[in-house]
Amino acid sequence: MNYWYLLAAIPVFGLLVFVHELGHFLTAKWAGIRVEEFGLGLPPRIVGIRRRPGGGWEVIWFNG
């Protein structure tokens, strides 16, 4: 039996989760809600984007 389809499913599900969470982020921004952070992964976070105190955004890797 060929299990390559299972390996192919991992990035597909990852992309689906990313698009789903991005939908939450964009909807909150559209509704005028202040978004402090956007991240993927259960704690510990894999990757995230956080607002800098001085303005702008920074990328966070592995709970950085």
N, CA, C and O atoms as a Maestro MAE file, in Angstrom:
{
 s_m_m2io_version
 :::
 2.0.0
}

f_m_ct {
 s_m_title
 :::
 protein
 m_atom[256] {
  # First column is atom index #
  i_m_mmod_type
  r_m_x_coord
  r_m_y_coord
  r_m_z_coord
  i_m_residue_number
  s_m_chain_name
  s_m_pdb_residue_name
  s_m_pdb_atom_name
  i_m_atomic_number
  :::
  1 25 0.847 -1.187 0.000 1 A "MET " " N  " 7
  2 3 0.000 0.000 0.000 1 A "MET " " CA " 6
  3 2 0.892 1.250 0.000 1 A "MET " " C  " 6
  4 15 1.909 1.302 0.691 1 A "MET " " O  " 8
  5 25 0.496 2.235 -0.774 2 A "ASN " " N  " 7
  6 3 1.259 3.466 -0.920 2 A "ASN " " CA " 6
  7 2 0.795 4.507 0.106 2 A "ASN " " C  " 6
  8 15 -0.379 4.878 0.134 2 A "ASN " " O  " 8
  9 25 1.726 4.976 0.948 3 A "TYR " " N  " 7
  10 3 1.378 5.933 1.993 3 A "TYR " " CA " 6
  11 2 1.816 7.356 1.661 3 A "TYR " " C  " 6
  12 15 1.777 8.227 2.531 3 A "TYR " " O  " 8
  13 25 2.228 7.608 0.432 4 A "TRP " " N  " 7
  14 3 2.661 8.953 0.050 4 A "TRP " " CA " 6
  15 2 1.522 9.959 0.180 4 A "TRP " " C  " 6
  16 15 1.770 11.136 0.443 4 A "TRP " " O  " 8
  17 25 0.270 9.513 0.001 5 A "TYR " " N  " 7
  18 3 -0.855 10.434 0.114 5 A "TYR " " CA " 6
  19 2 -0.973 10.975 1.535 5 A "TYR " " C  " 6
  20 15 -1.457 12.091 1.725 5 A "TYR " " O  " 8
  21 25 -0.544 10.212 2.532 6 A "LEU " " N  " 7
  22 3 -0.562 10.722 3.909 6 A "LEU " " CA " 6
  23 2 0.453 11.851 4.076 6 A "LEU " " C  " 6
  24 15 0.165 12.848 4.738 6 A "LEU " " O  " 8
  25 25 1.630 11.704 3.484 7 A "LEU " " N  " 7
  26 3 2.626 12.776 3.540 7 A "LEU " " CA " 6
  27 2 2.153 14.011 2.779 7 A "LEU " " C  " 6
  28 15 2.448 15.137 3.180 7 A "LEU " " O  " 8
  29 25 1.435 13.810 1.704 8 A "ALA " " N  " 7
  30 3 0.906 14.930 0.929 8 A "ALA " " CA " 6
  31 2 -0.217 15.639 1.689 8 A "ALA " " C  " 6
  32 15 -0.431 16.834 1.488 8 A "ALA " " O  " 8
  33 25 -0.928 14.931 2.547 9 A "ALA " " N  " 7
  34 3 -2.046 15.522 3.279 9 A "ALA " " CA " 6
  35 2 -1.577 16.498 4.354 9 A "ALA " " C  " 6
  36 15 -2.315 17.420 4.700 9 A "ALA " " O  " 8
  37 25 -0.381 16.324 4.887 10 A "ILE " " N  " 7
  38 3 0.102 17.189 5.968 10 A "ILE " " CA " 6
  39 2 0.196 18.644 5.514 10 A "ILE " " C  " 6
  40 15 -0.368 19.506 6.188 10 A "ILE " " O  " 8
  41 25 0.878 18.972 4.405 11 A "PRO " " N  " 7
  42 3 0.909 20.380 3.998 11 A "PRO " " CA " 6
  43 2 -0.454 20.914 3.560 11 A "PRO " " C  " 6
  44 15 -0.740 22.101 3.719 11 A "PRO " " O  " 8
  45 25 -1.292 20.035 3.009 12 A "VAL " " N  " 7
  46 3 -2.633 20.474 2.604 12 A "VAL " " CA " 6
  47 2 -3.435 20.887 3.829 12 A "VAL " " C  " 6
  48 15 -4.072 21.941 3.817 12 A "VAL " " O  " 8
  49 25 -3.419 20.090 4.873 13 A "PHE " " N  " 7
  50 3 -4.134 20.457 6.100 13 A "PHE " " CA " 6
  51 2 -3.512 21.680 6.752 13 A "PHE " " C  " 6
  52 15 -4.223 22.516 7.311 13 A "PHE " " O  " 8
  53 25 -2.192 21.793 6.686 14 A "GLY " " N  " 7
  54 3 -1.525 22.982 7.215 14 A "GLY " " CA " 6
  55 2 -1.990 24.242 6.500 14 A "GLY " " C  " 6
  56 15 -2.244 25.265 7.137 14 A "GLY " " O  " 8
  57 25 -2.100 24.171 5.185 15 A "LEU " " N  " 7
  58 3 -2.586 25.312 4.411 15 A "LEU " " CA " 6
  59 2 -4.031 25.640 4.760 15 A "LEU " " C  " 6
  60 15 -4.394 26.811 4.870 15 A "LEU " " O  " 8
  61 25 -4.849 24.622 4.934 16 A "LEU " " N  " 7
  62 3 -6.242 24.860 5.320 16 A "LEU " " CA " 6
  63 2 -6.351 25.543 6.680 16 A "LEU " " C  " 6
  64 15 -7.162 26.452 6.854 16 A "LEU " " O  " 8
  65 25 -5.543 25.113 7.637 17 A "VAL " " N  " 7
  66 3 -5.553 25.730 8.962 17 A "VAL " " CA " 6
  67 2 -5.086 27.185 8.866 17 A "VAL " " C  " 6
  68 15 -5.663 28.069 9.499 17 A "VAL " " O  " 8
  69 25 -4.030 27.431 8.065 18 A "PHE " " N  " 7
  70 3 -3.533 28.787 7.900 18 A "PHE " " CA " 6
  71 2 -4.606 29.706 7.310 18 A "PHE " " C  " 6
  72 15 -4.816 30.812 7.807 18 A "PHE " " O  " 8
  73 25 -5.279 29.254 6.262 19 A "VAL " " N  " 7
  74 3 -6.324 30.063 5.629 19 A "VAL " " CA " 6
  75 2 -7.480 30.295 6.600 19 A "VAL " " C  " 6
  76 15 -8.037 31.392 6.637 19 A "VAL " " O  " 8
  77 25 -7.844 29.300 7.372 20 A "HIS " " N  " 7
  78 3 -8.919 29.432 8.362 20 A "HIS " " CA " 6
  79 2 -8.567 30.491 9.405 20 A "HIS " " C  " 6
  80 15 -9.372 31.377 9.693 20 A "HIS " " O  " 8
  81 25 -7.370 30.397 9.964 21 A "GLU " " N  " 7
  82 3 -6.951 31.359 10.989 21 A "GLU " " CA " 6
  83 2 -6.751 32.752 10.401 21 A "GLU " " C  " 6
  84 15 -7.025 33.749 11.069 21 A "GLU " " O  " 8
  85 25 -6.280 32.831 9.168 22 A "LEU " " N  " 7
  86 3 -6.152 34.123 8.499 22 A "LEU " " CA " 6
  87 2 -7.524 34.766 8.328 22 A "LEU " " C  " 6
  88 15 -7.648 35.988 8.396 22 A "LEU " " O  " 8
  89 25 -8.545 33.958 8.109 23 A "GLY " " N  " 7
  90 3 -9.915 34.470 8.038 23 A "GLY " " CA " 6
  91 2 -10.335 35.115 9.341 23 A "GLY " " C  " 6
  92 15 -10.965 36.173 9.327 23 A "GLY " " O  " 8
  93 25 -10.000 34.501 10.475 24 A "HIS " " N  " 7
  94 3 -10.292 35.110 11.776 24 A "HIS " " CA " 6
  95 2 -9.570 36.447 11.917 24 A "HIS " " C  " 6
  96 15 -10.154 37.435 12.362 24 A "HIS " " O  " 8
  97 25 -8.299 36.467 11.534 25 A "PHE " " N  " 7
  98 3 -7.474 37.674 11.639 25 A "PHE " " CA " 6
  99 2 -8.045 38.804 10.791 25 A "PHE " " C  " 6
  100 15 -8.225 39.920 11.278 25 A "PHE " " O  " 8
  101 25 -8.327 38.518 9.529 26 A "LEU " " N  " 7
  102 3 -8.822 39.555 8.627 26 A "LEU " " CA " 6
  103 2 -10.216 40.042 9.011 26 A "LEU " " C  " 6
  104 15 -10.516 41.229 8.876 26 A "LEU " " O  " 8
  105 25 -11.062 39.145 9.484 27 A "THR " " N  " 7
  106 3 -12.389 39.551 9.935 27 A "THR " " CA " 6
  107 2 -12.312 40.462 11.140 27 A "THR " " C  " 6
  108 15 -13.060 41.435 11.230 27 A "THR " " O  " 8
  109 25 -11.421 40.162 12.068 28 A "ALA " " N  " 7
  110 3 -11.245 41.018 13.241 28 A "ALA " " CA " 6
  111 2 -10.733 42.390 12.826 28 A "ALA " " C  " 6
  112 15 -11.218 43.407 13.324 28 A "ALA " " O  " 8
  113 25 -9.754 42.432 11.915 29 A "LYS " " N  " 7
  114 3 -9.241 43.714 11.429 29 A "LYS " " CA " 6
  115 2 -10.348 44.502 10.730 29 A "LYS " " C  " 6
  116 15 -10.465 45.712 10.927 29 A "LYS " " O  " 8
  117 25 -11.148 43.836 9.926 30 A "TRP " " N  " 7
  118 3 -12.249 44.470 9.196 30 A "TRP " " CA " 6
  119 2 -13.289 45.034 10.159 30 A "TRP " " C  " 6
  120 15 -13.876 46.085 9.902 30 A "TRP " " O  " 8
  121 25 -13.515 44.328 11.274 31 A "ALA " " N  " 7
  122 3 -14.507 44.761 12.255 31 A "ALA " " CA " 6
  123 2 -13.964 45.844 13.188 31 A "ALA " " C  " 6
  124 15 -14.691 46.345 14.046 31 A "ALA " " O  " 8
  125 25 -12.691 46.206 13.023 32 A "GLY " " N  " 7
  126 3 -12.116 47.254 13.848 32 A "GLY " " CA " 6
  127 2 -11.595 46.782 15.189 32 A "GLY " " C  " 6
  128 15 -11.342 47.595 16.077 32 A "GLY " " O  " 8
  129 25 -11.434 45.481 15.348 33 A "ILE " " N  " 7
  130 3 -10.907 44.938 16.593 33 A "ILE " " CA " 6
  131 2 -9.390 44.985 16.541 33 A "ILE " " C  " 6
  132 15 -8.791 44.591 15.540 33 A "ILE " " O  " 8
  133 25 -8.765 45.463 17.608 34 A "ARG " " N  " 7
  134 3 -7.309 45.533 17.657 34 A "ARG " " CA " 6
  135 2 -6.740 44.121 17.813 34 A "ARG " " C  " 6
  136 15 -7.065 43.403 18.758 34 A "ARG " " O  " 8
  137 25 -5.904 43.755 16.887 35 A "VAL " " N  " 7
  138 3 -5.293 42.427 16.891 35 A "VAL " " CA " 6
  139 2 -3.864 42.567 17.391 35 A "VAL " " C  " 6
  140 15 -3.056 43.272 16.787 35 A "VAL " " O  " 8
  141 25 -3.556 41.904 18.479 36 A "GLU " " N  " 7
  142 3 -2.217 41.965 19.062 36 A "GLU " " CA " 6
  143 2 -1.273 40.950 18.443 36 A "GLU " " C  " 6
  144 15 -0.073 41.200 18.329 36 A "GLU " " O  " 8
  145 25 -1.826 39.778 18.033 37 A "GLU " " N  " 7
  146 3 -0.954 38.693 17.596 37 A "GLU " " CA " 6
  147 2 -1.716 37.738 16.699 37 A "GLU " " C  " 6
  148 15 -2.913 37.513 16.879 37 A "GLU " " O  " 8
  149 25 -1.008 37.181 15.732 38 A "PHE " " N  " 7
  150 3 -1.535 36.134 14.862 38 A "PHE " " CA " 6
  151 2 -0.534 34.999 14.880 38 A "PHE " " C  " 6
  152 15 0.641 35.218 14.583 38 A "PHE " " O  " 8
  153 25 -0.959 33.800 15.218 39 A "GLY " " N  " 7
  154 3 -0.008 32.702 15.324 39 A "GLY " " CA " 6
  155 2 -0.596 31.378 14.882 39 A "GLY " " C  " 6
  156 15 -1.814 31.206 14.836 39 A "GLY " " O  " 8
  157 25 0.279 30.454 14.559 40 A "LEU " " N  " 7
  158 3 -0.104 29.095 14.183 40 A "LEU " " CA " 6
  159 2 0.575 28.109 15.111 40 A "LEU " " C  " 6
  160 15 1.721 28.308 15.514 40 A "LEU " " O  " 8
  161 25 -0.123 27.060 15.441 41 A "GLY " " N  " 7
  162 3 0.430 26.014 16.295 41 A "GLY " " CA " 6
  163 2 -0.126 26.123 17.706 41 A "GLY " " C  " 6
  164 15 -0.382 27.216 18.210 41 A "GLY " " O  " 8
  165 25 -0.304 24.986 18.318 42 A "LEU " " N  " 7
  166 3 -0.698 24.978 19.723 42 A "LEU " " CA " 6
  167 2 0.503 25.406 20.544 42 A "LEU " " C  " 6
  168 15 1.634 25.296 20.069 42 A "LEU " " O  " 8
  169 25 0.298 25.890 21.758 43 A "PRO " " N  " 7
  170 3 1.481 26.242 22.548 43 A "PRO " " CA " 6
  171 2 2.383 25.028 22.680 43 A "PRO " " C  " 6
  172 15 1.890 23.971 23.074 43 A "PRO " " O  " 8
  173 25 3.627 25.107 22.388 44 A "PRO " " N  " 7
  174 3 4.358 26.297 21.965 44 A "PRO " " CA " 6
  175 2 4.037 26.651 20.513 44 A "PRO " " C  " 6
  176 15 3.878 25.777 19.660 44 A "PRO " " O  " 8
  177 25 3.950 27.942 20.262 45 A "ARG " " N  " 7
  178 3 3.613 28.461 18.940 45 A "ARG " " CA " 6
  179 2 4.731 28.101 17.951 45 A "ARG " " C  " 6
  180 15 5.909 28.139 18.306 45 A "ARG " " O  " 8
  181 25 4.366 27.756 16.725 46 A "ILE " " N  " 7
  182 3 5.338 27.457 15.678 46 A "ILE " " CA " 6
  183 2 5.812 28.761 15.044 46 A "ILE " " C  " 6
  184 15 7.012 29.022 14.966 46 A "ILE " " O  " 8
  185 25 4.872 29.566 14.600 47 A "VAL " " N  " 7
  186 3 5.199 30.861 14.001 47 A "VAL " " CA " 6
  187 2 4.060 31.822 14.309 47 A "VAL " " C  " 6
  188 15 2.896 31.427 14.381 47 A "VAL " " O  " 8
  189 25 4.408 33.067 14.486 48 A "GLY " " N  " 7
  190 3 3.393 34.069 14.772 48 A "GLY " " CA " 6
  191 2 3.846 35.443 14.317 48 A "GLY " " C  " 6
  192 15 5.015 35.656 13.993 48 A "GLY " " O  " 8
  193 25 2.907 36.367 14.298 49 A "ILE " " N  " 7
  194 3 3.183 37.756 13.965 49 A "ILE " " CA " 6
  195 2 2.628 38.590 15.106 49 A "ILE " " C  " 6
  196 15 1.464 38.442 15.478 49 A "ILE " " O  " 8
  197 25 3.457 39.470 15.664 50 A "ARG " " N  " 7
  198 3 3.056 40.268 16.818 50 A "ARG " " CA " 6
  199 2 3.298 41.743 16.516 50 A "ARG " " C  " 6
  200 15 4.270 42.105 15.853 50 A "ARG " " O  " 8
  201 25 2.389 42.595 17.018 51 A "ARG " " N  " 7
  202 3 2.524 44.032 16.843 51 A "ARG " " CA " 6
  203 2 3.647 44.554 17.730 51 A "ARG " " C  " 6
  204 15 3.711 44.216 18.912 51 A "ARG " " O  " 8
  205 25 4.530 45.372 17.170 52 A "ARG " " N  " 7
  206 3 5.612 45.984 17.940 52 A "ARG " " CA " 6
  207 2 5.073 47.187 18.711 52 A "ARG " " C  " 6
  208 15 4.187 47.887 18.220 52 A "ARG " " O  " 8
  209 25 5.590 47.431 19.896 53 A "PRO " " N  " 7
  210 3 5.122 48.595 20.678 53 A "PRO " " CA " 6
  211 2 5.340 49.921 19.947 53 A "PRO " " C  " 6
  212 15 4.533 50.840 20.089 53 A "PRO " " O  " 8
  213 25 6.415 50.031 19.170 54 A "GLY " " N  " 7
  214 3 6.695 51.266 18.456 54 A "GLY " " CA " 6
  215 2 6.009 51.368 17.108 54 A "GLY " " C  " 6
  216 15 6.174 52.366 16.407 54 A "GLY " " O  " 8
  217 25 5.248 50.360 16.735 55 A "GLY " " N  " 7
  218 3 4.571 50.332 15.441 55 A "GLY " " CA " 6
  219 2 5.129 49.241 14.555 55 A "GLY " " C  " 6
  220 15 6.287 48.849 14.701 55 A "GLY " " O  " 8
  221 25 4.334 48.760 13.661 56 A "GLY " " N  " 7
  222 3 4.745 47.690 12.757 56 A "GLY " " CA " 6
  223 2 4.517 46.314 13.362 56 A "GLY " " C  " 6
  224 15 3.921 46.176 14.430 56 A "GLY " " O  " 8
  225 25 5.000 45.306 12.661 57 A "TRP " " N  " 7
  226 3 4.799 43.914 13.060 57 A "TRP " " CA " 6
  227 2 6.136 43.191 13.077 57 A "TRP " " C  " 6
  228 15 7.058 43.581 12.360 57 A "TRP " " O  " 8
  229 25 6.254 42.135 13.892 58 A "GLU " " N  " 7
  230 3 7.437 41.300 13.925 58 A "GLU " " CA " 6
  231 2 7.041 39.836 13.856 58 A "GLU " " C  " 6
  232 15 5.996 39.445 14.377 58 A "GLU " " O  " 8
  233 25 7.870 39.029 13.218 59 A "VAL " " N  " 7
  234 3 7.626 37.594 13.088 59 A "VAL " " CA " 6
  235 2 8.263 36.900 14.294 59 A "VAL " " C  " 6
  236 15 9.393 37.204 14.678 59 A "VAL " " O  " 8
  237 25 7.525 35.974 14.874 60 A "ILE " " N  " 7
  238 3 7.991 35.239 16.051 60 A "ILE " " CA " 6
  239 2 8.085 33.759 15.672 60 A "ILE " " C  " 6
  240 15 7.136 33.192 15.130 60 A "ILE " " O  " 8
  241 25 9.227 33.139 15.957 61 A "TRP " " N  " 7
  242 3 9.408 31.708 15.691 61 A "TRP " " CA " 6
  243 2 9.533 30.962 17.019 61 A "TRP " " C  " 6
  244 15 10.317 31.360 17.881 61 A "TRP " " O  " 8
  245 25 8.784 29.910 17.184 62 A "PHE " " N  " 7
  246 3 8.881 28.996 18.330 62 A "PHE " " CA " 6
  247 2 8.883 29.746 19.665 62 A "PHE " " C  " 6
  248 15 9.846 29.656 20.426 62 A "PHE " " O  " 8
  249 25 7.825 30.474 19.942 63 A "ASN " " N  " 7
  250 3 7.626 31.198 21.225 63 A "ASN " " CA " 6
  251 2 8.693 32.236 21.494 63 A "ASN " " C  " 6
  252 15 8.962 32.528 22.659 63 A "ASN " " O  " 8
  253 25 9.306 32.801 20.489 64 A "GLY " " N  " 7
  254 3 10.370 33.794 20.656 64 A "GLY " " CA " 6
  255 2 9.876 34.989 21.249 64 A "GLY " " C  " 6
  256 15 10.638 35.932 21.463 64 A "GLY " " O  " 8
  :::
 }
 m_bond[255] {
  # First column is bond index #
  i_m_from
  i_m_to
  i_m_order
  :::
  1 1 2 1
  2 2 3 1
  3 3 4 2
  4 3 5 1
  5 5 6 1
  6 6 7 1
  7 7 8 2
  8 7 9 1
  9 9 10 1
  10 10 11 1
  11 11 12 2
  12 11 13 1
  13 13 14 1
  14 14 15 1
  15 15 16 2
  16 15 17 1
  17 17 18 1
  18 18 19 1
  19 19 20 2
  20 19 21 1
  21 21 22 1
  22 22 23 1
  23 23 24 2
  24 23 25 1
  25 25 26 1
  26 26 27 1
  27 27 28 2
  28 27 29 1
  29 29 30 1
  30 30 31 1
  31 31 32 2
  32 31 33 1
  33 33 34 1
  34 34 35 1
  35 35 36 2
  36 35 37 1
  37 37 38 1
  38 38 39 1
  39 39 40 2
  40 39 41 1
  41 41 42 1
  42 42 43 1
  43 43 44 2
  44 43 45 1
  45 45 46 1
  46 46 47 1
  47 47 48 2
  48 47 49 1
  49 49 50 1
  50 50 51 1
  51 51 52 2
  52 51 53 1
  53 53 54 1
  54 54 55 1
  55 55 56 2
  56 55 57 1
  57 57 58 1
  58 58 59 1
  59 59 60 2
  60 59 61 1
  61 61 62 1
  62 62 63 1
  63 63 64 2
  64 63 65 1
  65 65 66 1
  66 66 67 1
  67 67 68 2
  68 67 69 1
  69 69 70 1
  70 70 71 1
  71 71 72 2
  72 71 73 1
  73 73 74 1
  74 74 75 1
  75 75 76 2
  76 75 77 1
  77 77 78 1
  78 78 79 1
  79 79 80 2
  80 79 81 1
  81 81 82 1
  82 82 83 1
  83 83 84 2
  84 83 85 1
  85 85 86 1
  86 86 87 1
  87 87 88 2
  88 87 89 1
  89 89 90 1
  90 90 91 1
  91 91 92 2
  92 91 93 1
  93 93 94 1
  94 94 95 1
  95 95 96 2
  96 95 97 1
  97 97 98 1
  98 98 99 1
  99 99 100 2
  100 99 101 1
  101 101 102 1
  102 102 103 1
  103 103 104 2
  104 103 105 1
  105 105 106 1
  106 106 107 1
  107 107 108 2
  108 107 109 1
  109 109 110 1
  110 110 111 1
  111 111 112 2
  112 111 113 1
  113 113 114 1
  114 114 115 1
  115 115 116 2
  116 115 117 1
  117 117 118 1
  118 118 119 1
  119 119 120 2
  120 119 121 1
  121 121 122 1
  122 122 123 1
  123 123 124 2
  124 123 125 1
  125 125 126 1
  126 126 127 1
  127 127 128 2
  128 127 129 1
  129 129 130 1
  130 130 131 1
  131 131 132 2
  132 131 133 1
  133 133 134 1
  134 134 135 1
  135 135 136 2
  136 135 137 1
  137 137 138 1
  138 138 139 1
  139 139 140 2
  140 139 141 1
  141 141 142 1
  142 142 143 1
  143 143 144 2
  144 143 145 1
  145 145 146 1
  146 146 147 1
  147 147 148 2
  148 147 149 1
  149 149 150 1
  150 150 151 1
  151 151 152 2
  152 151 153 1
  153 153 154 1
  154 154 155 1
  155 155 156 2
  156 155 157 1
  157 157 158 1
  158 158 159 1
  159 159 160 2
  160 159 161 1
  161 161 162 1
  162 162 163 1
  163 163 164 2
  164 163 165 1
  165 165 166 1
  166 166 167 1
  167 167 168 2
  168 167 169 1
  169 169 170 1
  170 170 171 1
  171 171 172 2
  172 171 173 1
  173 173 174 1
  174 174 175 1
  175 175 176 2
  176 175 177 1
  177 177 178 1
  178 178 179 1
  179 179 180 2
  180 179 181 1
  181 181 182 1
  182 182 183 1
  183 183 184 2
  184 183 185 1
  185 185 186 1
  186 186 187 1
  187 187 188 2
  188 187 189 1
  189 189 190 1
  190 190 191 1
  191 191 192 2
  192 191 193 1
  193 193 194 1
  194 194 195 1
  195 195 196 2
  196 195 197 1
  197 197 198 1
  198 198 199 1
  199 199 200 2
  200 199 201 1
  201 201 202 1
  202 202 203 1
  203 203 204 2
  204 203 205 1
  205 205 206 1
  206 206 207 1
  207 207 208 2
  208 207 209 1
  209 209 210 1
  210 210 211 1
  211 211 212 2
  212 211 213 1
  213 213 214 1
  214 214 215 1
  215 215 216 2
  216 215 217 1
  217 217 218 1
  218 218 219 1
  219 219 220 2
  220 219 221 1
  221 221 222 1
  222 222 223 1
  223 223 224 2
  224 223 225 1
  225 225 226 1
  226 226 227 1
  227 227 228 2
  228 227 229 1
  229 229 230 1
  230 230 231 1
  231 231 232 2
  232 231 233 1
  233 233 234 1
  234 234 235 1
  235 235 236 2
  236 235 237 1
  237 237 238 1
  238 238 239 1
  239 239 240 2
  240 239 241 1
  241 241 242 1
  242 242 243 1
  243 243 244 2
  244 243 245 1
  245 245 246 1
  246 246 247 1
  247 247 248 2
  248 247 249 1
  249 249 250 1
  250 250 251 1
  251 251 252 2
  252 251 253 1
  253 253 254 1
  254 254 255 1
  255 255 256 2
  :::
 }
}
